[in-house]
Amino acid sequence: MFALPATEIETCELKKSLAELKEGLVSLAAMLNKNGYAKLWFGVAPNGLAVGLDITEKPDALLKRTGRFRRHGPTQGGYWEVIN
């Protein structure tokens, strides 16, 4: 079992729906670059209330819409970039 975060913090981003997928991935890359650690939750409102997800889009379409991540540099000290 896991506990939902109560609120967003420097290493945790909360997104209410998959409509915020792109923004969530950009935030995830920024948190990884700054802290080297991050969590990104979908289906959770900014106040920490679990609202769930209504997934109507096929997974392949979601992935095409999000772009992807690219790691630059060494494992320690490199950075992440979201690319379209």
N, C-alpha and C positions, 0 to 999 in steps of 0.2 A: 504494500500500500504506500502511497505517496501523499504528501501534503501540498495543497495548492498554495502558491505564494499569496501573501496578503496584499501586496502592492508591488509596483515596479521598483526595482533598485538598479544600481549601476551594472549588475551582471544578469539581470532578469527583465525580459520584455514580455508584456502581456498583450495579446491581440484578441479582439472579440470574435472575429470571423476570418475566413480564408480570403475575403475581399482585401484584407490587409497583408496578404502574403508577401508581396514585393517589399513593402515598407518593413515588414518583420525581418526579412532576410538582410536588408541593408543595415538594420539595427544590430542584427546578430553579427555581421561582419565587423561593425564598429566596436562592439563589445569584445569580440575575440581579439581584435587588433590592440585594444587598450589594455585588457585585463588577462587575455590568454584563456579565459573561461567565460561561458555564457549559457543562459537558458532562454529559450523562446517557446512560449506557451500560446496555443490557439484555443479558442473556445472559453477564454477567461477575460472578463471585463477588466478595465484598468483598476478598479477597486478590489480586485481579487475574487469577485463573484463568478462562479462557474456558470456559464450560459450555454455551453454545448455547441456543437457544430451541425449544420445542415449541409452535407456534402452532396451537391447535385452535379458537379463537374467531374468528368472522368479524370483519373490520376494523370494520364499522359497529357491532357490539355492543361492541367495545373502546372506540370513541370515545364511545359513549353512557355507558359506565361511568366514563370518566375525567373528565368535565367539560371545561372549556375555560379558556383564559387570557384575561384582560382587562388591557390596559395602561392605567394611570392617569397623567395628567400628561404633560409634554413628553418628547420622545425622550431627552434628557439630564436626569437627575434625577427621572424618574418612577419608578413601581414597578409590579410585576406581581402579579396576584392569580389564584389558581385558583378558578374558580367552578363550582358543580355545575349 
